[in-house]
Amino acid sequence: GQAHSYKFGSLCHSNDAIRDQAIRHNIDVIETGKALGSKSITVWLADGASFPGQHNLRGALQRTMDSLKIIYRHLPDDWKMFIEYKPYEPNFYSTVIQDWGTSYLLATACGEKAYTLVDLGHHLPNTNIEQIVATLMMQGKLGGFHFNDSKYGDDDLTVGAIKPYQLFLIFNELV
């Protein structure tokens, strides 16, 4: 196990030692990935707050950005970084990377090898995911997908099981 707990965040943590441990873990993942022939790393964080005042929202986002930039600097030249977002879970008041715009902001701040990863189950009900896809494509920041579906939250249902037409509209943007 690791020496420090991520109970109150990892890359966003206000404690330097905990944040450094999380950064080091991601760098270790890159090293393991290189040995396995991988060409990318996906960063999804459970970082957030369960109630107002638990952490400073701007501070948490800034520390996350700074941490991601350090990890990004360790990417091999032919690698990509995918930054995944999620509006809630495990925290229900806020998550540090709560939406595609925040992921895009962080990816842009990191550099040209960083992209937004779209998980179809990580959206609030009735979100126009195809518009998100179109915008990210237009900006050259669409990194990929986790294809699944949801009815109530991040249900991880079979893709197209609940909203097959939405899946068609997403693919329509891709072509």
MARLO-251681 format. One record per residue (C-alpha): chain; x, y, z. Coordinates in nm, 3 decimals. Example, Ala and Ser with C-alpha at 12.3 -4.5 7.8 and 13.67 -1.06 7.14 Angstrom:
2
c, px, py, pz
A, 1.230, -0.450, 0.780
A, 1.367, -0.106, 0.714
! end
This chain:
175
c, px, py, pz
A, 0.000, 0.000, 0.000
A, 0.087, 0.364, -0.008
A, 0.193, 0.568, 0.294
A, -0.080, 0.831, 0.267
A, -0.458, 0.813, 0.229
A, -0.649, 0.979, -0.055
A, -0.958, 1.026, 0.164
A, -0.953, 1.401, 0.101
A, -0.809, 1.392, -0.250
A, -0.504, 1.289, -0.444
A, -0.380, 1.529, -0.713
A, -0.588, 1.808, -0.556
A, -0.481, 1.748, -0.195
A, -0.359, 2.048, 0.004
A, -0.091, 1.833, 0.171
A, 0.223, 1.829, -0.046
A, 0.328, 1.478, 0.064
A, -0.007, 1.326, -0.033
A, -0.014, 1.511, -0.364
A, 0.346, 1.409, -0.438
A, 0.255, 1.046, -0.366
A, -0.031, 1.066, -0.618
A, 0.194, 1.228, -0.879
A, 0.461, 0.963, -0.823
A, 0.198, 0.689, -0.861
A, 0.095, 0.826, -1.201
A, 0.459, 0.849, -1.309
A, 0.506, 0.487, -1.198
A, 0.202, 0.393, -1.408
A, 0.368, 0.557, -1.709
A, 0.686, 0.356, -1.647
A, 0.486, 0.034, -1.619
A, 0.294, 0.126, -1.933
A, 0.618, 0.181, -2.125
A, 0.735, -0.167, -2.025
A, 0.404, -0.311, -2.148
A, 0.407, -0.120, -2.478
A, 0.128, 0.122, -2.391
A, 0.104, 0.464, -2.552
A, -0.133, 0.649, -2.319
A, -0.246, 0.712, -1.964
A, -0.601, 0.790, -1.855
A, -0.642, 1.004, -1.546
A, -0.976, 0.982, -1.366
A, -0.988, 1.130, -1.019
A, -1.225, 1.059, -0.733
A, -1.115, 1.396, -0.592
A, -1.389, 1.625, -0.470
A, -1.595, 1.726, -0.170
A, -1.893, 1.571, 0.002
A, -2.019, 1.899, 0.149
A, -1.967, 2.276, 0.113
A, -1.650, 2.409, 0.273
A, -1.470, 2.076, 0.272
A, -1.207, 2.220, 0.041
A, -1.129, 2.536, -0.150
A, -1.269, 2.481, -0.499
A, -1.022, 2.707, -0.682
A, -0.729, 2.579, -0.482
A, -0.822, 2.217, -0.552
A, -0.851, 2.285, -0.925
A, -0.519, 2.474, -0.933
A, -0.338, 2.196, -0.746
A, -0.490, 1.939, -0.983
A, -0.374, 2.141, -1.284
A, -0.023, 2.176, -1.141
A, -0.010, 1.802, -1.064
A, -0.130, 1.704, -1.412
A, 0.136, 1.927, -1.568
A, 0.406, 1.744, -1.373
A, 0.269, 1.406, -1.484
A, 0.242, 1.535, -1.842
A, 0.612, 1.628, -1.844
A, 0.693, 1.259, -1.781
A, 0.501, 1.138, -2.088
A, 0.716, 0.980, -2.357
A, 0.709, 1.170, -2.687
A, 0.470, 0.923, -2.850
A, 0.224, 0.906, -2.558
A, -0.108, 1.077, -2.491
A, -0.282, 1.173, -2.168
A, -0.660, 1.133, -2.146
A, -0.836, 1.332, -1.874
A, -1.172, 1.188, -1.773
A, -1.447, 1.385, -1.601
A, -1.744, 1.291, -1.383
A, -2.009, 1.521, -1.231
A, -2.044, 1.322, -0.907
A, -1.943, 0.999, -0.734
A, -1.786, 0.924, -0.505
A, -1.837, 1.284, -0.389
A, -2.180, 1.438, -0.430
A, -2.121, 1.806, -0.353
A, -1.843, 1.860, -0.605
A, -1.580, 1.680, -0.805
A, -1.264, 1.857, -0.915
A, -1.301, 1.753, -1.282
A, -1.679, 1.768, -1.296
A, -1.743, 1.824, -1.666
A, -1.598, 1.822, -2.016
A, -1.515, 2.193, -1.997
A, -1.295, 2.144, -1.693
A, -1.128, 1.844, -1.855
A, -1.073, 2.051, -2.170
A, -0.927, 2.337, -1.964
A, -0.684, 2.100, -1.793
A, -0.591, 1.920, -2.116
A, -0.524, 2.251, -2.289
A, -0.312, 2.371, -1.996
A, -0.107, 2.050, -2.007
A, -0.027, 2.057, -2.378
A, -0.088, 1.909, -2.721
A, -0.062, 1.545, -2.604
A, -0.344, 1.585, -2.348
A, -0.707, 1.520, -2.441
A, -1.055, 1.488, -2.294
A, -1.196, 1.139, -2.251
A, -1.576, 1.119, -2.287
A, -1.749, 0.850, -2.080
A, -2.109, 0.831, -2.202
A, -2.225, 0.742, -1.850
A, -2.059, 1.043, -1.686
A, -2.320, 1.306, -1.766
A, -2.622, 1.454, -1.598
A, -2.957, 1.343, -1.746
A, -3.036, 1.474, -2.095
A, -2.690, 1.618, -2.158
A, -2.630, 1.677, -2.529
A, -2.323, 1.453, -2.553
A, -2.304, 1.481, -2.932
A, -2.254, 1.857, -2.896
A, -1.970, 1.795, -2.649
A, -1.814, 1.554, -2.899
A, -1.848, 1.809, -3.181
A, -1.690, 2.085, -2.974
A, -1.398, 1.870, -2.862
A, -1.342, 1.749, -3.219
A, -1.343, 2.107, -3.345
A, -1.074, 2.194, -3.089
A, -0.869, 1.878, -3.157
A, -0.910, 1.764, -2.796
A, -1.137, 1.458, -2.824
A, -0.922, 1.179, -2.689
A, -1.161, 0.887, -2.688
A, -1.461, 0.727, -2.525
A, -1.581, 0.490, -2.263
A, -1.884, 0.353, -2.446
A, -2.161, 0.264, -2.202
A, -2.507, 0.393, -2.113
A, -2.692, 0.516, -1.808
A, -3.043, 0.573, -1.685
A, -2.993, 0.715, -1.335
A, -2.622, 0.782, -1.301
A, -2.302, 0.601, -1.386
A, -2.487, 0.271, -1.432
A, -2.232, 0.125, -1.679
A, -2.509, -0.029, -1.887
A, -2.444, -0.172, -2.232
A, -2.389, 0.110, -2.481
A, -2.713, 0.206, -2.656
A, -2.929, 0.008, -2.412
A, -3.117, 0.316, -2.289
A, -3.046, 0.589, -2.546
A, -2.972, 0.427, -2.883
A, -3.060, 0.743, -3.078
A, -2.809, 0.945, -2.879
A, -2.544, 0.689, -2.971
A, -2.638, 0.734, -3.338
A, -2.606, 1.112, -3.303
A, -2.261, 1.076, -3.144
A, -2.145, 0.850, -3.429
A, -2.294, 1.097, -3.676
A, -2.059, 1.363, -3.534
A, -1.763, 1.127, -3.563
A, -1.816, 1.074, -3.936
! end
